[in-house]
Amino acid sequence: MADRRELFIGVMSGTSLDGIDAVLADFSAERPRMLAHVHHGMAEDLRHEFQLLASPGWDDMHRAAIAAQHLARAYADTVTELLLRNDLAEDAVRAIGAHGQTVRHRPADGYTIQLNAPALLAELARIDVVADFRSRDLAAGGQGAPLVPAFHQTVFSGAAPVAVVNVGGIANITALPAQGSAQAVFGFDCGPGNVLIDAWSRRHLHEPLDRDGAFAAAGVTDAQLLASLLGEPYFAIPPPKSTGSDLFNEAFIDRHVAGRDIAARDVAATLTRLTAATIGQGIDRYFADAAEVLVCGGGAFNPTLMTMLQQECGTRPVRSTASRDVAPDHVEALAFAWLAREHVNRRPGNLPAVTGAQGGRVLGALYPA
C-alpha cells in the first residue's frame, strides 16, 4: 500500500449539478494514479435548492446553511464508499480536498461562495479536510478561478503545445505550452459549458441533461440566435477572467430567445454550438499555437458537442483526456485531491498568469479530523 502521506481524496460537485464525483488518488509516483472513483447523482431536491440559491431569495442564508450540511453528508457518503472499495481505514488517507458547490462567483466584487460544511465532513469522515480553495487567490487580487490549470500542467504537459478544455457547467481553457518553452501556462473561463444546455433540457425534456447530445442533434443552429448569444460582452473580455451561473443561466437564455419563433430542438442545437464556438474562438484568440485539444468534464461525453467542437477547432485534433489515460469525468476531482496535497505541503496551488493574482498562494483552509 502507498505511504499514507500520499493518499488523498478529491470530491467535486460542479456547476452542472449533475452529481458528486470523488476519487482516491495515490501521489507517491511522478504522475498521480487514481485508485478508485465514485459518482453519486445529486438528490433532485438538493439540486433544485442550489439552483434557487444562485440568485437572491427568501431566507437564503438559512437555506444555504442547511443545503451545505446536506452536501457535506453526501460528500461523506462518497468518501465512505471509496474507503470500503479499497479496504482502507480513515487514517490511511492524508486529506480530502472538497471544493463545495459554487452558487455565487463575483470576483469583481471581491467574493465567491462555495457552499460546504467542511467541519462536518471532517467529523463524519474522520479525515482532515481542505476546503475554501478560491478565497486566498481572490484576496491576492485574483479571480479565484479557474484553479485546475496547475493540475493540468502536472498531468498533460508534453513536447507539443496542448489546450486542455474542461467542459463542466462552465467551460475553461488551459493553455499548456510545449515543455521547455519560455511561455507561461495560462487559462481562463471562456463561457458556458453544459449549464445552458442542461437548463434547456430540464425545461423541455424534463431531463437533467441532453443525453448523448440527441436533442441538439435533432435540431439546427439558428444563425441569428447564435449571433445574439455571442454578443454577450463577457466573451470579448481578455483573460484573466472567470464566470459562473450568475451570468449564464435560464434568464440569459430567455433574454435572447424572447420574441423569436424557434423550435426547442433548434435552440438546443444553438446553445450547444455556442459552447463549441466560444471554446474554439478562445483557443484561436489566445492560444493559436495549440497543436491538440484535450477535453475533460461532462461535455466530453456529448458526441454532438464534440463534433461541433472539432468543427470549431479546424485542423487541430479534438480528443478526450481518456487518450492520455485520464478519464474525463475524473479530472476535476483529481485536481482537488492534488490541491489538497499542495496545501498540506504548503505549496502554491494557483497560477498567477491564470487568475491574475499578485503571486502564488497556498490555497484552502484545513479542518483537522
PyMOL commands that set and color helices and strands:
alter all, ss='L'
color gray80, all
select helices_A, chain A and resi 4-6+44-53+60-85+90-92+107-109+118-125+134-139+149-156+195-204+211-217+223-230+233-236+250-257+264-286+298-301+303-313+321-324+331-344+352-355
alter helices_A, ss='H'
color red, helices_A
select strands_A, chain A and resi 7-12+19-26+33-41+95-98+101-106+111-115+129-131+162-167+170-176+186-192+292-296+318-320+365-367
alter strands_A, ss='S'
color yellow, strands_A
deselect
rebuild
show_as cartoon
